[in-house]
Amino acid sequence: MPDIPVEEAVKQNCQALLIGDLMRVMNDLTPEAMAQVMSGGGNMGAMPALTSFDIQSHEQQGDDHLFKIKFDGDQSFTAMATWRDVGGQWKIAALAMEQ
């Protein structure tokens, strides 16, 4: 069981994204989610400068926590992130972006 609630892990990840701490962001990805990002499925190629985020929804489906997060900045987009407890740490198990 992770030390912090999933919502806190999501907020910490989003804050890391805002300040450009990509190592922290990447550390929160499972290998499967990393593969989605690298193959373009996450559409995270060139990250725009971001200024804010808003967690628009949070649903739980079994062990998965599905978050819809809107980011604003040079370019606005919405991330659909599936978070899961992996070995006692919250990790992003799946990631999709929409404009």
QUISULWO-V887033 format. One record per residue. RES is the residue in one small letter. PSI is psi in whole degrees, 0 to 359 (999 if undefined). D_FIRST is the distance of its C-alpha to the first C-alpha in whole Angstrom. Layout:
# QUISULWO-V887033
res=RES psi=PSI d_first=D_FIRST
res=RES psi=PSI d_first=D_FIRST
This chain:
# QUISULWO-V887033
res=m psi=127 d_first=0
res=p psi=155 d_first=4
res=d psi=332 d_first=7
res=i psi=157 d_first=9
res=p psi=153 d_first=10
res=v psi=323 d_first=10
res=e psi=321 d_first=14
res=e psi=320 d_first=14
res=a psi=319 d_first=13
res=v psi=314 d_first=16
res=k psi=318 d_first=18
res=q psi=319 d_first=18
res=n psi=316 d_first=18
res=c psi=319 d_first=21
res=q psi=318 d_first=23
res=a psi=321 d_first=22
res=l psi=319 d_first=24
res=l psi=322 d_first=27
res=i psi=0 d_first=28
res=g psi=21 d_first=28
res=d psi=74 d_first=25
res=l psi=333 d_first=25
res=m psi=318 d_first=23
res=r psi=315 d_first=20
res=v psi=313 d_first=20
res=m psi=326 d_first=21
res=n psi=335 d_first=18
res=d psi=357 d_first=16
res=l psi=138 d_first=17
res=t psi=163 d_first=17
res=p psi=325 d_first=20
res=e psi=316 d_first=21
res=a psi=322 d_first=21
res=m psi=319 d_first=22
res=a psi=322 d_first=25
res=q psi=315 d_first=26
res=v psi=312 d_first=26
res=m psi=329 d_first=28
res=s psi=358 d_first=30
res=g psi=354 d_first=31
res=g psi=331 d_first=29
res=g psi=347 d_first=27
res=n psi=42 d_first=30
res=m psi=26 d_first=29
res=g psi=283 d_first=32
res=a psi=109 d_first=34
res=m psi=128 d_first=32
res=p psi=162 d_first=34
res=a psi=123 d_first=34
res=l psi=145 d_first=31
res=t psi=336 d_first=32
res=s psi=164 d_first=29
res=f psi=157 d_first=26
res=d psi=119 d_first=26
res=i psi=109 d_first=23
res=q psi=330 d_first=25
res=s psi=158 d_first=23
res=h psi=118 d_first=19
res=e psi=148 d_first=19
res=q psi=130 d_first=16
res=q psi=99 d_first=17
res=g psi=234 d_first=15
res=d psi=352 d_first=12
res=d psi=144 d_first=13
res=h psi=116 d_first=14
res=l psi=122 d_first=18
res=f psi=138 d_first=19
res=k psi=118 d_first=23
res=i psi=124 d_first=24
res=k psi=129 d_first=27
res=f psi=140 d_first=28
res=d psi=151 d_first=32
res=g psi=218 d_first=34
res=d psi=326 d_first=37
res=q psi=137 d_first=36
res=s psi=144 d_first=33
res=f psi=165 d_first=31
res=t psi=132 d_first=28
res=a psi=135 d_first=25
res=m psi=105 d_first=23
res=a psi=132 d_first=19
res=t psi=115 d_first=17
res=w psi=145 d_first=13
res=r psi=147 d_first=11
res=d psi=113 d_first=7
res=v psi=106 d_first=9
res=g psi=34 d_first=8
res=g psi=10 d_first=5
res=q psi=142 d_first=7
res=w psi=128 d_first=9
res=k psi=152 d_first=12
res=i psi=114 d_first=15
res=a psi=336 d_first=16
res=a psi=148 d_first=20
res=l psi=132 d_first=22
res=a psi=148 d_first=25
res=m psi=148 d_first=28
res=e psi=145 d_first=31
res=q psi=999 d_first=34
